[in-house]
């Protein structure tokens, strides 16, 4: 009797999924962090504590980075999907 998918394969697939998720999210999260810190420094220096000054620039800049990185993100996702589809016969078995 065949057990099907091994535990090592499941762990490998999970690791690849988490790695790709972090890889895709990092540019937007990194830019949001840097912009947030810069805006906080400006707000502390000028003592202007307006909420829209923090949210609007972050939304605009993160949106621009997302549009700029979209071809790369799609390449990462397509590569992962192709890898999964190529592994399908091995995952299903005979």
MIDO-659936 format. One line per 4 residues: number of its first residue (from 0); their letters; for each residue x, y, z of C-alpha. Coordinates in nm, 3 decimals. Example, Ala and Ser with C-alpha at 12.3 -4.5 7.8 and 13.67 -1.06 7.14 Angstrom:
<rs>
0) as) 1.230,-0.450,0.780 ~ 1.367,-0.106,0.714;
</rs>
This chain:
<rs>
0) xxxx) 0.000,0.000,0.000 ~ 0.136,0.341,-0.102 ~ 0.140,0.625,0.151 ~ 0.112,0.904,-0.109;
4) xxxx) 0.293,1.229,-0.042 ~ 0.588,1.213,0.196 ~ 0.621,1.447,0.491 ~ 0.946,1.590,0.349;
8) xxxx) 0.770,1.688,0.027 ~ 0.489,1.860,0.217 ~ 0.742,2.053,0.424 ~ 0.937,2.149,0.110;
12) xxxx) 0.620,2.275,-0.062 ~ 0.524,2.472,0.249 ~ 0.870,2.625,0.272 ~ 0.861,2.727,-0.095;
16) xxxx) 0.517,2.881,-0.047 ~ 0.626,3.082,0.258 ~ 0.950,3.189,0.090 ~ 0.765,3.312,-0.220;
20) xxxx) 0.507,3.492,-0.004 ~ 0.779,3.677,0.186 ~ 0.968,3.749,-0.135 ~ 0.659,3.901,-0.295;
24) xxxx) 0.555,4.103,0.011 ~ 0.899,4.238,0.101 ~ 0.922,4.528,-0.150 ~ 0.588,4.677,-0.043;
28) xxxx) 0.648,4.621,0.328 ~ 1.000,4.762,0.311 ~ 0.890,5.076,0.129 ~ 0.598,5.125,0.370;
32) xxxx) 0.838,5.096,0.664 ~ 1.087,5.345,0.521 ~ 0.817,5.597,0.422 ~ 0.650,5.561,0.763;
36) xxxx) 0.974,5.630,0.947 ~ 1.056,5.931,0.728 ~ 0.709,6.078,0.774 ~ 0.729,6.019,1.150;
40) xxxx) 1.060,6.203,1.164 ~ 0.914,6.497,0.970 ~ 0.606,6.500,1.195 ~ 0.820,6.495,1.509;
44) xxxx) 1.039,6.776,1.378 ~ 0.747,6.999,1.274 ~ 0.504,6.887,1.548 ~ 0.229,6.836,1.290;
48) xxxx) 0.026,6.530,1.393 ~ -0.221,6.492,1.108 ~ -0.327,6.133,1.030 ~ -0.373,6.195,0.659;
52) xxxx) -0.007,6.295,0.634 ~ 0.091,5.940,0.725 ~ -0.168,5.738,0.537 ~ -0.191,5.909,0.197;
56) xxxx) 0.181,5.915,0.109 ~ 0.221,5.552,0.218 ~ -0.075,5.442,0.006 ~ 0.050,5.629,-0.299;
60) xxxx) 0.411,5.512,-0.271 ~ 0.323,5.148,-0.189 ~ 0.080,5.148,-0.483 ~ 0.352,5.282,-0.713;
64) xxxx) 0.599,5.017,-0.591 ~ 0.334,4.748,-0.643 ~ 0.278,4.861,-1.002 ~ 0.653,4.885,-1.061;
68) xxxx) 0.718,4.534,-0.917 ~ 0.418,4.366,-1.079 ~ 0.613,4.202,-1.368 ~ 0.863,4.055,-1.123;
72) xxxx) 0.585,3.940,-0.886 ~ 0.404,3.771,-1.174 ~ 0.726,3.595,-1.280 ~ 0.775,3.460,-0.926;
76) xxxx) 0.413,3.341,-0.906 ~ 0.421,3.187,-1.253 ~ 0.747,3.005,-1.174 ~ 0.601,2.864,-0.853;
80) xxxx) 0.281,2.758,-1.029 ~ 0.472,2.591,-1.314 ~ 0.682,2.407,-1.055 ~ 0.366,2.282,-0.883;
84) xxxx) 0.211,2.171,-1.212 ~ 0.533,1.989,-1.308 ~ 0.526,1.808,-0.973 ~ 0.159,1.705,-1.017;
88) xxxx) 0.229,1.353,-1.153 ~ 0.465,1.284,-0.862 ~ 0.213,1.422,-0.610 ~ -0.079,1.223,-0.746;
92) xx) 0.113,0.901,-0.793 ~ 0.003,0.611,-1.008;
</rs>
